[in-house]
Amino acid sequence: MWYVYSPKKLTARLENRKMPNNLRLDDTDRRLLRVLQADGRISNSELAERCSLSASACSDRVRRLRESGYITGFAAVLDPEKVGRALLIFVEVVLDRTTPEVFETFAAAARRAPDVLECHMVAGGFDYLLKARVRDFAEYRKFLGEVLVRIPGVRETRTYAVLEEVKSTTQLPV
């Protein structure tokens, strides 16, 4: 059977439909996200039990959370010392010009640099804040001289070596 809707009624029907990007989190979704952040390798049956759901309802909710973009991926968290990346460095980067071309050149170079874990454009006294992990100060000196200061547009850098990681987490409060 075919239905013909006026454009106004069709728009209203589409807006009232639950679209994945308009997903509203309820308490169960939040509980699922908290448990998955703490243990991304948990089995569906254990996750369902911990969140008071049936296995199929749990699987459906997790799939919906992935499809709607709340869950963007799963990863193993490695011990930096055991993989030769014990030294954590933060670097403030000041560019010589703040033009779209210079920003894009710098951002592209940061994305390509394997030592850079995070790169953030910031407001304030400098342009970018980098988080990098390297083996030791000799490796950082090499990264600074061979990669960072050779990026076109970099005027100056300020380096902060981390002496102690007081808190480091990937878990967001939900």
Secondary structure, 3 states (H helix, E strand, C coil): CCCCCCHHHHHHHHHHCCCHHHCCCCHHHHHHHHHHHHCCCCCHHHHHHHCCCCHHHHHHHHHHHHHCCCCCCCCCCCCCCCCCCCEEEEEEEEECCCCHHHHHHHHHHHHHCCCEEEEEECCCCCCEEEEEEECCHHHHHHHHHHCHHHCCCEEEEEEEECCCCCCCCCCCCC
